[in-house]
Amino acid sequence: MRTVDLILRKRAGEELSVEEIRYLINGYTTGEIPDYQMSAYLMATFFNGMTDRELSSFTEVMMASGAILDLSDIPGVKVDKHSTGGVGDKTSLICAPIAAAAGVIVPMISGRGLGHTGGTLDKLEAIPGFRTDLSVEQFRAMLTQHGMAFMGQSDEVAPADKRLYALRDVTGTVESISLIASSIMSKKMAEGCDALVLDVKVGNGAFMKKQVEARRLAQAMVGIGRRLDKKVQALITDMNQPLGFAVGNAVEVMEVSQTLQKSGPADLTRISLELAARMIFLAKVTPTLDDARKLAEDKLMDGSAYRKFKQVVQAQGGNPLALDRFELLPNATGMREILSPRSGFVSAIMAEDIGRASTMIGAGRSRKEDPIDPAVGVILEVKAGEKVDAGAVLCRLYYTGEDNLDEAAELVEDAFRISGSRPEERELILEVVG
C-alpha cells in the first residue's frame, strides 16, 4: 500500500476502505507518513468529503490510536460538552461547573486554539499554575473526587487527532465537515462519556458560515454518536458577533468569573445555561428539560457553580484567588482604543476579524509551534444593535508588544459596521439537532 496512491484516489473522490484509512492514520501517528503527504490527503478530503462509512471508520480508527477510557466504575452519568469553535466562546468554563454542581460527572478533554478561534486549554492555562497535562489516572481521580476535570489531548487519548488537529490548523483544512466531525467525536467518544452536548457555531466568526453547513455537521456528529450507542444533542448557535465582550485568554477567564458570579453578559449567560441544562437532562438528573433549566439557573444563582469551578482550579494546580483578584492573572502592558468614526447603530461586528486581530497580537497561533501570550486580547464596549456617538469607544486592544499592532487595530476598526438604522435582532439559539 502506497500513501501517494491513497492521496490520488481521495483526490478523485473515491471511498477509502477501513484498512486504507487505518494505514494512513497509524502511519502518520508513528511518523512513517510525513506532514506533507498527510497535508495532501487532508486537502483532498477537504474538497471531496467522506462517505458515512468512511466517516465512521475514520473516527473509530482515531479513537483506537490511543487509550479508550473506561469510566464506568465512577458513579453517575458522564456528560461532556464541546463547541465547534467561536470567537469569545468560553461557555465550556461556565456550563461545565454548572452541570457538575447539579450532580453531572463532566469529563472534558479539550483542545487548543484553532485558526481564529480560541481554545479551552489556552484559556485555562492563563490561570497561574493551572495544569491540563493530566495523566489518565489523575483525570479519573479528579472526576471521582470533584465530578469535573479538564484534560488536554495526550499520547494516551486520541493521539492521532492531536497530531491531525495541529496540522489542519496550518494547512487551510480546518473548515471541513468530515474532518471536524471525526476530530470532535473521536476525542469525545474515547474519553468514556455516556452523553455529549454539542454547540455548533454558525456565522461570520464560525468555521461553518451557513446554517445548512452547520446542520450537516451537527447531523454528522449526532449520527456518529448514535452508531456508537451514545446520546448526543447539538445546538446550532449564532456566531456573527463575538460571544460576550472578551476575546483572548486571561480576559476571557475574567469574564467567566464574572458570569459565574451572576454579572456576566446576557448572551454568554443564556447560552451557557442552556448548554448546562441539556447536560443535566441527558444525565437524567431531572425528568424534563424545563426542570433541568431551572436546576441550572439555581446552581448559577446560589453560587455553587462558581465554588465548583474554584475547587477544580485549585485541584488542578491553579490559583483560585486569581478568579477574584484579576491582577493575579496575566495582564497586558499596553492598551489601544478603537473609536467609532461616526454616530449611528452598530449593525454588525465581524467576529472572524476580531478573532484574527486577537491572534495577530499574540492570543492565538499562526503556526502550530507558536507560543500564546495569555495577557493580550480584545474587549468590546458595544454589541450589535447598540447606538453609538462619533468618537465613542467601540473596543479596546490589550497588548504586550507592538508587532502587528497597527494591522490588528485596522482589522478591528473595519470589523465594526455602523449604519443609520438599528439592525434586526438575531436569535442566539437557531436549531436543536438530535
Beta strands, then each sheet from edge to edge (+ up, - down):
strand 1: 79-83
strand 2: 106-110
strand 3: 148-152
strand 4: 195-202
strand 5: 231-238
strand 6: 246-248
strand 7: 334-339
strand 8: 344-349
strand 9: 377-380
strand 10: 387-388
strand 11: 393-399
strand 12: 416-419
strand 13: 429-433
sheet 1: 1+ 4+ 5+ 13-
sheet 2: 2+ 3+
sheet 3: 6+ 9- 11+ 7-
sheet 4: 10+ 8- 12+
end
